[in-house]
Amino acid sequence: MHLMLFLILLLQTSPMTLFDFTSDSDIADWRTVDDTVMGGRSDGDFWLNEEGHGLYIGRVSTDNNGGFSSLRYRMPSLRIEGKTKAIFRLKGDGKTYQFRAKTDNYDRHSYVTSFQTSGEWEEIEIELHAMKPQWRGRQLNMVDYPAEVLSEIAILIGNKRAEKFRLELDWIRLE
């Protein structure tokens, strides 16, 4: 019984890699969703660069009531009890982005928090329980992210201004 409890605790405290970008990574489950779904003019693109990092680049346009681009990774639902933070190793462009998580692929809302990039390679840490429920930019009257199940993660840029963006991803994990 003690061994079983030890193994459960070990699994809860061990890092869980959600994605490790390498030159041979399969990024087929990653997709960009821009404001064009509602008539906007923003444009994001994603691929693996020569160094084997995920490269998310594009431009956000406020034309035609637009203003966002997102990069989404849908996965089979994962049990993540015991995980308290998401950590990204990335190189941004000095802009602010949102990290988003869904507990179910059928949910309309996401749990959201913002993070600032420095323009250098860095590790961004996000406290999962501090993520707020939102739908279409509006905060919902619901509990914050329970961090029990994860079915989709996303990175979104939408700073209410027209701008180009560039975000290079090395890995994403939960701890």
C-alpha positions, 0 to 999 in steps of 0.5 A: 500500500505504501508503494502504491501511494508513493507511485501516485505521489511521484506521478503527481509531482513529476513533470508532464510534457505536453509537447516537445518540439524537435525537427521530427515532431508531428505538429498535425494536431496544432492548428491556427484559428484567426478572427477570419472565422467571424469576418476579421482579417488577421493571419497566423501560421505555424510550422517547425523551423530549421532549429526544430522549434515550433514557429508561430508568426503572423499579423493581427488586424483590427479591420472588419472588427477583427483582432486576434490570432490563436494557435491551438493544440487539441489532445485526448483528455488528460487527467492532471490532478496534482499539477499546479503550473504550466511552463513554456520554454519560448522566445517571444517578441516582447508582446503580451499573449494569452495562455488558454486551457479547456477541460472538454473539447465541447466547452465553449469557454476557456480558462485564460491568463496573460503572459508577457514575453521578453524577446529572449529565450525564457521559461514562462510559468503559469499558475493553473488555478489562477486561470479565469473562465472566459468566452469571447473575451468576457469573464464568466461567473464560474470557478477558476480553472480546477486543473483536473482535466485538460483537453486543449491548450492555446496561445492567443494574441489579441492586444486590441491593435494591429501588429505583427507577432513572432513566437518560437516554442521549444517545449510545454510541460505541466508541473 
